């Protein structure tokens, strides 16, 4: 037996795909279900993007932090002026003639003195220092790409020393180079820094060694070792890939329609797909800064790299009803709307996104995508309109307008609507959302809810959903409200119920996805991380087991528990006819052991050698920054068409069987 690591999970997924054979016909007794049940939902919350999945190591590299985001913030946030060797100079944040109107701030460095006095210790020059996000994690022999834009205001060439250093006045130099800035207009400069040692909290120093005046902007330090070379932090991206997700919903969440600041702060995809220095940076809904280094282009690229369907969510001219304390005004709340005469702009954003994603190089927006480095269309299938808004008459009017315009032009695009927050029967937004969905024959409706573990243990919400309608369910945000083992098992019970209803529920995604240590806005989250590594929760492993066992047919009568059946026991058997794989999943969240009878007689060609994956632990155990006691254990086992197995308490077991 082996304790499953992240690498092991990736190897398992690769092995399973290699073993895929000719597709088979499903035997009688099964129900066709969605094979896209498990996906991921990314929102920039708890510093998930900058300082997280986006691999950029410098904070506020373009000097765009501001007071609207946090009291005391400004262009110099995360930077400090340094002047070693008794050097002198002035740093000024300016906005005249910037690189681009979307990136208005830059820093002017006026160097007045660079001299060597008797206590000279090797450092001199005037400039800036950045410690990244709680320090810059540097690995020995790793290479880091430094870049910035600069111009000489006084027309004189400048020597600029760029260094990675350990903290402290005389910290060790980890990497060092000197650049020559020789242009009088904004020009990009680059260098590669190879680290000569490890350091968890390094800093980047940029020192001007020549007297005179120079402007700098858009400073960047990126590790060369990113996920598939596309700018994502490798270990965090690999943790996502190991979930074997079928789709990615982005960019939110509440981020979609902006925070409590008005429509000026709404996320608009068009300003996130061009060159990094031309993207419009925003205040984040959760109270910090979004550089948009991780934008729509990177999201679509990530989907391609991980073989996921992109599910972008666009705003529909309606604000979050919770803006600026609006949640406390229930049931009226503080929703704002765009005038109907302005809605064509929001419609056009959606139509242009479809063209950007799917159009050829001869279309206006397809040309923009190709210029960014992706001539081939991405193949967009899904498009979400709105996120968790209160289903008010104003929302309904604007949603209908967008829905009609988009489906008229692009009937091939599958529209995902929203059922508002708290998607349980009886909630007025839920009821209004479903009424609208049925009226429009909407393909998919997005439901959200967060509940304590006992809800997921006892509720079987989808068993009673009507089957005659055309609208399917996307459970887009859900989680048990803690990260203990009992919460993960409760979610496993619920997902087994979702699989049973996979003819109604077509997609699910746990939320939120990421949370940075010391910068967490919401708990629980699926993956916690610091600068060194991700910390995978118990719930992560449940999601992973379901992601690795996707299929298109469900069989509900192959597994029976001995003794009295309770809500603390659930099971499913899922067949993937494309890969000829059979997945038997059994969860016993109760405190007593159970015997389980498994009958797979209807499946011909069953191979005796199988893989058994077990996730087990005590109910109060959890994985956190200090300890990670819970992880799945994989073992090779023999199986037969009829067998009785023992299910230990507080456990979730999956058999992967080849046919």
C-alpha positions in Angstrom: 0.0 0.0 0.0 1.2 3.5 -0.7 0.0 6.8 0.7 -1.1 8.8 -2.3 0.9 11.9 -3.1 0.1 14.6 -5.6 2.7 13.1 -8.0 1.2 9.6 -7.5 -2.2 11.0 -8.4 -0.9 12.4 -11.6 0.8 9.1 -12.5 -2.5 7.3 -11.7 -4.4 9.6 -14.0 -1.8 9.1 -16.8 -1.8 5.3 -16.3 -5.6 5.1 -16.5 -5.7 7.0 -19.8 -3.0 4.8 -21.2 -5.0 1.7 -20.3 -8.1 3.0 -22.2 -9.4 0.6 -24.7 -12.0 0.6 -27.4 -15.3 2.1 -26.2 -18.0 -0.4 -25.0 -21.7 -0.5 -24.8 -23.3 0.0 -21.4 -25.1 -3.0 -20.0 -28.8 -2.9 -19.0 -29.9 -1.3 -15.8 -27.8 1.9 -15.9 -28.8 5.5 -16.2 -27.0 7.9 -18.5 -25.4 10.7 -16.5 -23.1 13.7 -17.1 -19.5 12.9 -17.5 -18.6 16.5 -16.5 -19.7 16.3 -12.9 -16.4 17.4 -11.3 -14.9 20.8 -12.2 -13.1 23.6 -10.4 -14.3 27.1 -9.7 -11.6 29.8 -9.5 -12.2 33.2 -7.9 -9.5 35.6 -6.9 -10.3 35.4 -3.1 -7.8 35.0 -0.3 -5.0 36.1 -2.7 -5.6 33.2 -5.0 -4.2 35.0 -8.1 -1.5 37.5 -7.3 0.7 35.9 -4.7 -1.0 32.5 -5.6 -1.7 30.7 -8.8 -0.2 33.5 -10.9 3.5 32.9 -10.6 4.6 36.6 -10.5 7.0 37.1 -7.5 6.9 40.9 -7.2 4.0 42.7 -5.5 2.7 46.0 -7.0 5.2 45.7 -9.9 3.4 48.4 -11.9 2.8 50.8 -8.9 -1.0 50.7 -9.3 -2.0 50.0 -5.7 -4.3 52.8 -4.4 -6.4 54.1 -1.5 -9.6 52.7 -3.0 -8.3 49.2 -2.2 -7.0 49.7 1.3 -6.3 52.6 3.6 -2.7 53.8 3.3 -2.1 52.0 0.0 -0.5 53.8 -2.9 2.0 53.5 -5.8 4.9 52.8 -3.3 3.1 49.9 -1.5 5.3 46.8 -1.2 8.4 48.9 -2.2 11.1 50.6 -0.2 13.7 53.1 -1.3 17.2 51.9 -0.8 20.4 53.9 -1.1 23.4 51.9 0.0 27.0 53.3 0.0 25.7 56.7 1.1 24.0 57.2 -2.3 21.3 59.8 -2.7 18.3 60.2 -4.8 14.5 60.8 -5.1 11.7 58.4 -6.0 8.5 60.0 -7.3 5.2 58.4 -8.4 4.1 60.1 -11.6 1.4 59.7 -14.3 2.6 62.0 -17.2 2.9 60.0 -20.5 2.6 56.5 -19.0 3.2 53.2 -20.9 -0.6 52.9 -21.5 -3.7 54.7 -20.1 -4.7 51.5 -18.4 -1.4 51.5 -16.5 -1.1 55.2 -15.5 1.4 55.1 -12.6 5.2 54.8 -12.9 8.2 55.6 -10.7 10.7 58.3 -11.5 14.2 57.7 -10.0 16.4 60.7 -9.8 19.9 59.6 -8.8 22.0 62.4 -7.3 25.0 60.6 -5.7 26.6 57.2 -6.2 29.9 57.3 -4.3 32.3 55.0 -2.4 33.1 56.2 1.1 35.6 54.6 3.5 33.0 52.2 4.9 32.1 51.0 1.4 31.1 47.4 1.6 30.3 46.6 -2.1 26.8 48.0 -2.4 26.1 51.4 -3.9 23.4 53.0 -6.1 19.9 54.5 -5.6 16.7 52.5 -6.2 14.0 50.2 -5.0 13.6 46.9 -3.1 10.6 44.6 -3.2 10.0 41.6 -0.9 7.2 40.1 -2.9 4.4 38.4 -1.0 5.8 37.7 2.5 9.2 37.3 0.9 10.4 35.8 -2.4 11.0 32.1 -2.4 14.2 31.3 -4.3 15.6 27.9 -5.1 19.2 27.1 -5.8 20.1 26.8 -9.5 16.6 27.9 -10.5 16.3 30.7 -13.1 14.1 33.7 -12.8 13.2 36.1 -15.6 13.4 39.7 -14.6 11.8 42.4 -16.8 10.8 46.0 -16.7 10.1 49.0 -18.8 12.3 52.0 -18.5 13.2 55.3 -20.2 16.0 57.9 -19.7 14.4 61.3 -19.1 17.7 63.1 -19.3 18.9 61.2 -22.5 21.9 59.6 -20.8 22.4 55.8 -20.6 22.0 54.3 -17.2 23.7 51.3 -15.6 21.1 49.4 -13.5 22.1 46.6 -11.1 19.4 44.0 -10.5 19.9 41.5 -7.6 18.2 38.8 -5.6 19.4 39.1 -2.0 18.8 37.6 1.4 17.2 40.0 3.8 19.4 42.3 5.9 21.9 45.1 5.2 24.7 42.7 4.2 22.6 39.8 3.1 24.0 37.2 0.7 23.7 38.0 -3.0 21.7 35.1 -4.5 21.8 36.4 -8.1 23.1 39.5 -9.8 23.3 41.3 -13.1 23.8 44.7 -14.6 21.6 46.1 -17.4 22.1 49.2 -19.6 19.1 51.4 -20.1 19.8 53.3 -23.3 16.4 54.5 -24.6 14.4 57.7 -24.1 11.0 56.1 -24.8 9.4 53.3 -22.9 11.4 50.2 -23.7 11.3 46.7 -22.2 14.5 45.3 -20.7 15.0 41.7 -19.6 17.5 39.6 -17.8 17.8 36.1 -16.4 18.8 35.6 -12.8 20.1 32.2 -11.7 20.0 31.7 -7.9 23.1 30.3 -6.2 21.3 29.2 -3.0 17.9 28.6 -1.4 16.1 31.4 0.4 12.5 31.5 1.7 12.3 35.3 2.1 14.6 36.9 -0.5 14.2 40.5 -1.9 14.7 42.0 -5.3 16.9 45.1 -5.5 17.0 47.5 -8.5 19.8 50.0 -8.1 20.6 52.8 -10.5 24.4 53.2 -10.7 24.5 56.3 -13.0 23.6 59.8 -12.1 20.5 61.2 -13.8 16.8 60.7 -14.2 15.1 57.5 -15.3 11.5 56.3 -15.3 10.6 52.6 -14.5 7.4 50.6 -14.6 5.9 47.1 -15.0 8.7 45.4 -13.0 8.3 41.6 -13.0 10.2 38.6 -11.7 8.9 35.2 -12.9 10.3 31.8 -12.3 11.1 30.0 -15.5 9.7 26.8 -14.1 6.0 27.5 -14.4 3.2 25.1 -15.3 3.7 24.2 -19.0 5.6 27.4 -19.4 2.4 29.5 -19.2 3.0 31.6 -16.1 1.2 29.6 -13.4 2.9 28.5 -10.2 3.7 24.9 -10.9 2.9 23.2 -7.6 -0.5 24.9 -7.3 -1.4 24.2 -11.0 -0.4 20.6 -10.6 -2.7 20.3 -7.5 -5.5 21.4 -9.8 -4.6 19.1 -12.6 -4.5 16.2 -10.2 -8.2 16.7 -9.5 -8.8 15.6 -13.1 -11.4 18.5 -13.5 -13.6 18.6 -16.6 -14.2 22.4 -16.6 -13.1 25.7 -15.0 -15.5 28.3 -14.0 -13.9 31.8 -13.7 -13.3 34.6 -12.8 -15.8 34.3 -9.9 -17.9 34.5 -7.8 -18.6 38.0 -6.6 -15.5 39.2 -8.5 -17.7 39.0 -11.7 -19.8 42.0 -10.9 -17.3 43.9 -8.8 -17.4 44.9 -5.2 -19.2 47.6 -3.4 -17.8 50.4 -5.4 -20.0 50.7 -8.4 -20.0 49.6 -12.0 -16.6 51.2 -12.7 -15.1 48.4 -10.8 -16.9 45.6 -12.7 -14.7 42.9 -14.1 -14.5 43.4 -17.9 -12.8 40.6 -19.8 -11.5 42.8 -22.7 -9.0 44.6 -20.5 -7.4 41.3 -19.3 -6.3 39.7 -22.6 -3.7 42.1 -24.1 -0.1 42.6 -23.2 0.4 42.7 -19.4 1.5 46.4 -19.4 -1.8 47.4 -21.1 -4.2 45.6 -18.9 -6.5 47.6 -16.6 -5.9 46.6 -13.0 -8.8 46.6 -10.5 -9.7 46.8 -6.9 -10.6 43.2 -5.9 -14.0 42.5 -4.3 -12.2 41.0 -1.3 -10.3 44.2 -0.4 -6.9 44.0 -2.2 -5.5 44.5 -5.7 -5.8 42.5 -9.0 -2.9 43.0 -11.4 -4.8 41.0 -14.1 -1.6 39.2 -14.9 -3.9 36.2 -14.6 -6.6 37.3 -17.0 -9.0 35.7 -19.5 -6.2 34.7 -21.9 -4.5 32.8 -19.1 -7.7 31.2 -17.9 -8.5 29.8 -21.4 -4.9 28.7 -21.7 -5.1 26.9 -18.4 -8.3 25.1 -19.6 -6.5 24.0 -22.7 -3.4 22.8 -20.7 -5.6 20.8 -18.3 -8.1 19.5 -20.9 -11.0 21.4 -19.3 -14.0 23.2 -20.7 -13.8 27.0 -20.0 -16.9 28.3 -18.3 -16.5 32.1 -18.2 -19.1 34.1 -16.2 -20.0 37.6 -17.4 -21.8 40.3 -15.6 -25.3 41.2 -16.8 -25.6 44.9 -15.8 -26.7 44.1 -12.2 -24.6 44.7 -9.1 -24.1 42.3 -6.2 -27.0 42.9 -3.8 -24.5 42.6 -1.0 -22.5 45.6 -2.1 -21.3 47.9 0.7 -23.2 46.1 3.5 -26.2 45.2 1.4 -26.5 41.7 2.8 -27.7 43.3 6.1 -30.7 44.8 4.3 -32.4 41.4 3.6 -34.8 40.9 2.0 -34.7 44.2 0.0 -30.9 44.5 -0.3 -28.8 47.0 -2.2 -28.9 46.0 -5.8 -28.0 48.5 -8.5 -28.7 48.1 -12.2 -27.5 49.5 -15.5 -30.2 51.5 -17.5 -31.7 49.4 -20.2 -30.6 51.8 -22.9 -27.0 50.9 -22.0 -27.4 47.1 -22.0 -26.3 46.7 -25.6 -22.7 47.3 -24.4 -22.9 44.4 -22.0 -24.5 42.2 -24.7 -21.7 43.2 -27.1 -19.1 42.1 -24.5 -20.6 38.6 -24.5 -20.7 38.4 -28.3 -17.2 39.7 -28.6 -16.0 37.1 -26.0 -17.5 34.3 -28.2 -15.7 35.7 -31.2 -12.4 36.1 -29.3 -12.6 32.5 -28.1 -14.0 30.8 -31.2 -13.5 33.2 -34.2 -10.7 32.7 -36.8 -7.9 35.1 -37.3 -9.9 37.1 -39.8 -12.4 38.3 -37.2 -11.8 41.4 -35.1 -11.5 39.6 -31.8 -10.1 36.4 -33.2 -7.2 38.5 -34.4 -6.6 39.8 -30.9 -6.4 36.2 -29.6 -4.0 35.3 -32.4 -1.8 38.3 -31.7 -1.5 37.1 -28.1 -0.1 33.8 -29.3 -3.0 31.5 -29.9 -4.1 31.4 -33.6 -6.3 28.4 -33.1 -9.7 29.0 -31.5 -10.2 27.9 -28.0 -13.6 26.2 -28.7 -15.9 27.9 -26.1 -19.0 25.8 -25.3 -20.4 27.3 -22.1 -21.1 30.9 -21.1 -22.4 32.0 -17.7 -24.5 35.2 -17.4 -24.7 36.7 -14.0 -23.5 35.4 -10.6 -25.6 34.9 -7.5 -27.6 38.1 -8.0 -30.9 38.6 -6.3 -33.5 37.5 -8.9 -35.3 40.9 -8.8 -37.6 42.1 -11.7 -34.7 44.3 -12.8 -32.4 41.3 -13.0 -34.9 39.3 -14.9 -35.4 42.1 -17.5 -31.7 42.4 -18.1 -31.0 38.7 -18.1 -33.7 38.1 -20.6 -32.4 40.8 -22.9 -28.8 39.4 -22.9 -30.1 35.8 -23.2 -32.2 36.6 -26.2 -29.5 38.5 -28.0 -26.8 35.9 -27.4 -28.8 32.8 -28.2 -30.1 34.5 -31.4 -26.6 35.1 -32.6 -25.0 31.9 -31.1 -27.5 29.1 -30.6 -24.6 26.7 -30.2 -23.4 28.3 -26.9 -24.8 26.7 -23.8 -26.0 29.5 -21.4 -25.6 29.0 -17.7 -28.0 31.1 -15.6 -28.1 31.8 -11.9 -30.5 30.8 -9.1 -29.2 33.4 -6.7 -27.6 32.7 -3.3 -29.0 30.1 -1.0 -30.3 27.7 -3.7 -32.8 25.7 -1.6 -36.5 25.2 -2.2 -38.4 28.0 -0.4 -35.8 30.6 -0.9 -37.4 33.4 -3.0 -34.4 33.9 -5.3 -34.2 30.2 -5.9 -37.9 30.0 -6.8 -37.7 33.1 -9.0 -34.5 31.7 -10.7 -36.1 28.4 -11.5 -39.3 30.1 -12.8 -37.2 32.2 -15.2 -35.2 29.1 -16.2 -38.3 27.1 -17.1 -39.8 30.1 -18.9 -36.7 30.4 -21.2 -35.9 26.6 -21.4 -32.5 27.6 -20.1 -29.9 24.8 -20.6 -28.2 25.1 -17.1 -29.0 26.9 -13.9 -26.2 27.6 -11.3 -27.1 26.8 -7.7 -25.0 27.9 -4.7 -25.2 27.0 -1.0 -22.8 26.5 2.0 -24.1 24.5 4.9 -22.9 22.6 8.0 -21.9 19.0 7.6 -25.2 17.7 8.9 -27.1 19.2 5.9 -24.9 17.3 3.5 -25.3 14.1 5.6 -29.1 14.3 5.6 -30.3 16.2 2.6 -30.9 14.6 -0.7 -32.2 17.6 -2.5 -32.0 16.3 -6.1 -33.9 13.1 -5.6 -37.1 15.1 -5.8 -36.2 17.4 -8.8 -38.6 17.0 -11.7 -37.2 15.2 -14.8 -39.5 16.6 -17.5 -37.8 20.0 -17.9 -34.9 21.0 -20.1 -32.9 22.8 -17.5 -30.0 21.0 -15.8 -28.3 21.9 -12.5 -24.8 23.2 -12.1 -24.0 23.1 -8.4 -21.4 25.9 -8.9 -20.6 26.8 -5.3 -20.9 24.5 -2.3 -19.0 23.3 0.7 -19.5 22.0 4.2 -18.6 24.8 6.6 -15.5 23.3 8.1 -12.4 21.4 6.8 -12.5 18.4 9.1 -12.7 14.8 8.1 -16.4 14.7 8.9 -17.0 17.6 6.5 -15.2 15.8 3.7 -17.2 12.6 4.3 -20.4 14.6 4.4 -19.5 16.0 1.0 -18.7 12.5 -0.3 -22.1 11.3 0.8 -23.7 14.3 -1.0 -21.6 13.8 -4.2 -22.7 10.1 -4.3 -26.3 11.5 -4.2 -25.4 13.9 -7.0 -24.1 11.0 -9.1 -27.4 9.2 -8.6 -29.0 12.4 -10.0 -26.4 12.9 -12.7 -29.2 13.1 -15.2 -30.3 16.3 -13.6 -27.1 17.7 -12.1 -24.6 18.1 -14.9 -21.7 19.9 -13.2 -20.4 20.7 -9.7 -17.5 22.7 -8.2 -16.4 23.1 -4.6 -15.8 26.7 -3.5 -13.7 28.6 -2.7 -10.6 26.9 -4.3 -7.5 28.6 -2.9 -6.5 30.5 0.2 -3.1 32.0 1.0 -1.7 31.7 4.5 -2.1 35.0 6.4 -4.3 36.4 3.6 -7.5 34.3 4.0 -10.9 36.0 3.4 -13.0 32.9 3.6 -13.0 29.5 5.3 -13.0 26.6 4.5 -11.1 26.4 1.2 -10.1 23.4 -0.9 -6.4 24.2 -1.0 -4.3 26.3 1.4 -0.8 27.4 0.4 2.2 29.5 1.4 5.2 30.4 -0.7 6.7 26.9 -0.5 3.9 24.4 -1.0 0.1 23.7 -1.2 -1.7 22.1 1.8 -4.4 19.8 0.6 -7.5 19.4 2.7 -9.6 16.3 3.4 -12.2 17.7 1.0 -9.6 18.0 -1.7 -9.0 14.3 -1.7 -12.8 13.6 -1.9 -12.9 15.9 -4.9 -9.9 14.2 -6.4 -11.4 10.7 -6.0 -14.6 11.8 -7.8 -12.7 13.6 -10.5 -10.7 10.5 -11.2 -13.8 8.4 -11.5 -16.0 10.3 -14.0 -18.2 8.2 -16.2 -21.4 8.4 -18.3 -23.6 5.6 -16.8 -24.8 5.2 -13.2 -25.9 1.9 -11.6 -27.6 2.1 -8.3 -28.4 -1.5 -7.5 -24.9 -3.1 -7.4 -24.0 -2.3 -3.8 -25.9 -3.1 -0.7 -25.1 -2.4 3.0 -25.7 -5.1 5.5 -27.8 -4.0 8.5 -30.0 -0.9 8.7 -29.3 1.7 5.9 -28.9 5.3 7.2 -28.0 8.6 5.6 -24.4 8.0 6.8 -23.9 5.4 4.1 -24.0 6.0 0.4 -22.7 4.2 -2.7 -22.5 4.5 -6.5 -21.2 2.5 -9.4 -20.2 4.5 -12.4 -19.2 3.2 -15.8 -17.1 5.1 -18.3 -17.8 3.5 -21.6 -15.1 5.4 -23.4 -12.3 4.1 -21.2 -14.0 0.8 -20.2 -13.5 1.6 -16.6 -15.8 0.8 -13.7 -15.8 2.8 -10.5 -17.3 1.4 -7.3 -17.6 4.1 -4.6 -18.7 3.4 -1.1 -18.9 5.9 1.8 -19.4 4.9 5.5 -19.5 8.2 7.5 -20.9 6.5 10.6 -19.0 5.4 13.7 -19.5 1.7 13.2 -18.0 -0.7 10.7 -20.2 -2.2 8.0 -20.1 -5.1 5.6 -20.9 -4.2 2.0 -22.1 -6.7 -0.7 -21.0 -5.8 -4.3 -22.5 -7.5 -7.3 -20.9 -6.7 -10.7 -22.3 -9.7 -12.6 -23.8 -7.6 -15.4 -20.3 -6.2 -16.4 -18.5 -8.5 -18.8 -14.8 -8.7 -19.2 -14.1 -7.6 -15.6 -10.4 -7.8 -14.9 -9.3 -9.2 -11.5 -6.6 -6.8 -10.8 -7.9 -3.4 -9.6 -6.9 -0.4 -7.6 -8.5 0.4 -4.2 -8.3 3.9 -2.9 -9.2 4.5 0.7 -9.7 7.9 2.5 -10.1 7.4 6.2 -9.6 9.3 9.5 -11.1 10.4 12.7 -14.0 12.9 12.4 -12.1 15.8 14.0 -8.9 15.4 12.0 -8.0 18.0 9.5 -5.1 18.9 7.2 -3.7 22.3 7.9 -0.4 24.3 7.8 0.9 22.4 10.9 0.0 18.8 10.1 -1.6 16.8 7.3 -2.7 13.5 8.9 -5.3 12.6 6.2 -4.4 11.4 2.7 -5.8 8.6 0.5 -4.1 5.2 0.5 -3.9 3.2 -2.7 -3.3 -0.5 -3.0 -3.5 -3.1 -5.7 -6.3 -5.7 -5.0 -8.1 -8.6 -6.5 -11.8 -8.2 -7.3 -14.5 -10.5 -8.4 -18.0 -10.1 -9.8 -19.5 -10.9 -6.4 -17.7 -9.9 -3.2 -18.3 -8.8 0.3 -16.0 -6.1 1.7 -15.6 -4.5 5.2 -16.1 -0.8 5.4 -14.3 0.8 8.3 -15.9 3.7 10.2 -15.4 7.2 8.8 -14.1 6.1 5.4 -14.6 6.5 1.7 -13.5 3.8 -0.6 -13.2 3.7 -4.4 -12.4 0.6 -6.6 -11.1 1.3 -10.1 -11.7 -1.7 -12.3 -10.9 -2.2 -15.9 -13.3 -4.0 -18.2 
